[in-house]
């Protein structure tokens, strides 16, 4: 298991989302809050690798390149035949910091 400190909780609460590359995970992540729950997903679209952003108003993630939309749980909602989901990471809150966790099978 690998754990990496990402941001202060107050930083996250003041933004729609935070996207950043995590060298240790070899992935770019997006982290956001929805209904007082933190979500951490890969921010690389499984279709063609486009950037994923979070639409807080409409409560979904979408690919900036091709418009694929995903639920906050990472499932595609506007292309029913598209099966891949966004990768999910676990997180931990400790001393007001958000840490993401990569398990051996992630």
C-alpha positions as CSV (number, residue, x, y, z in Angstrom):
1,X,0.0,0.0,0.0
2,X,1.2,3.5,-0.9
3,X,-0.2,6.6,0.7
4,X,0.4,10.1,-0.6
5,X,-0.6,13.5,1.0
6,X,-2.5,15.5,-1.6
7,X,-3.9,18.7,-0.1
8,X,-5.3,20.4,2.9
9,X,-9.0,19.8,3.4
10,X,-9.7,23.6,3.4
11,X,-8.0,23.9,0.0
12,X,-10.3,21.3,-1.4
13,X,-13.4,22.8,0.1
14,X,-12.6,26.1,-1.6
15,X,-12.3,24.7,-5.1
16,X,-14.6,22.8,-7.5
17,X,-11.9,20.2,-7.9
18,X,-8.1,19.6,-7.8
19,X,-6.3,17.7,-10.6
20,X,-2.7,16.7,-10.3
21,X,-0.2,14.1,-11.5
22,X,1.0,11.7,-8.9
23,X,4.4,10.3,-9.8
24,X,4.2,7.5,-7.3
25,X,1.0,6.3,-8.8
26,X,1.8,7.0,-12.4
27,X,-1.6,8.6,-12.8
28,X,-3.3,12.0,-12.8
29,X,-6.0,12.2,-10.3
30,X,-9.1,14.4,-9.8
31,X,-10.3,15.0,-6.2
32,X,-13.5,16.8,-5.4
33,X,-16.3,17.0,-2.7
34,X,-19.9,16.2,-3.4
35,X,-22.5,16.1,-0.7
36,X,-19.8,16.3,2.0
37,X,-18.1,13.2,0.6
38,X,-14.6,13.2,-0.9
39,X,-14.1,11.4,-4.3
40,X,-10.7,10.6,-5.8
41,X,-10.7,9.3,-9.4
42,X,-8.2,9.0,-12.2
43,X,-8.6,12.1,-14.3
44,X,-7.5,10.3,-17.5
45,X,-10.5,9.3,-19.7
46,X,-10.4,5.6,-20.5
47,X,-11.6,6.3,-24.0
48,X,-8.6,8.3,-25.5
49,X,-6.8,9.7,-22.4
50,X,-8.5,13.1,-22.4
51,X,-8.6,15.2,-19.2
52,X,-11.5,14.6,-16.8
53,X,-13.1,17.6,-15.1
54,X,-15.9,17.9,-12.5
55,X,-19.0,19.8,-13.2
56,X,-20.2,20.8,-9.7
57,X,-23.4,22.4,-10.9
58,X,-24.6,19.3,-12.8
59,X,-22.9,16.8,-10.5
60,X,-20.9,14.7,-13.0
61,X,-17.4,14.2,-14.4
62,X,-16.8,14.7,-18.1
63,X,-14.0,14.2,-20.6
64,X,-12.9,17.6,-21.9
65,X,-12.0,16.1,-25.3
66,X,-15.1,14.1,-26.3
67,X,-17.8,14.8,-23.8
68,X,-18.1,11.4,-22.2
69,X,-19.9,12.0,-18.9
70,X,-19.4,9.9,-15.7
71,X,-21.2,9.6,-12.4
72,X,-19.3,10.6,-9.3
73,X,-18.7,6.9,-8.9
74,X,-17.0,6.7,-12.3
75,X,-19.5,5.0,-14.5
76,X,-20.2,6.4,-18.0
77,X,-23.7,7.8,-18.3
78,X,-24.1,9.1,-21.8
79,X,-22.7,6.2,-23.8
80,X,-24.5,3.1,-22.5
81,X,-22.3,0.7,-24.5
82,X,-19.0,2.2,-23.1
83,X,-18.0,-0.1,-20.2
84,X,-14.8,1.2,-18.8
85,X,-15.1,3.2,-15.6
86,X,-12.8,5.8,-14.1
87,X,-10.3,4.3,-11.7
88,X,-11.0,5.0,-8.1
89,X,-8.6,5.6,-5.2
90,X,-9.3,5.3,-1.5
91,X,-8.5,8.3,0.7
92,X,-7.8,9.0,4.3
93,X,-8.3,12.3,6.3
94,X,-5.6,12.8,8.9
95,X,-4.8,16.1,10.7
96,X,-6.9,18.0,8.2
97,X,-5.0,16.6,5.2
98,X,-6.3,14.4,2.5
99,X,-4.1,11.4,1.7
100,X,-4.8,9.1,-1.3
101,X,-4.1,5.4,-1.1
102,X,-3.0,3.0,-3.8
103,X,-3.5,-0.6,-2.9
104,X,-1.5,-3.4,-4.5
105,X,-4.4,-4.2,-6.8
106,X,-5.2,-0.6,-7.8
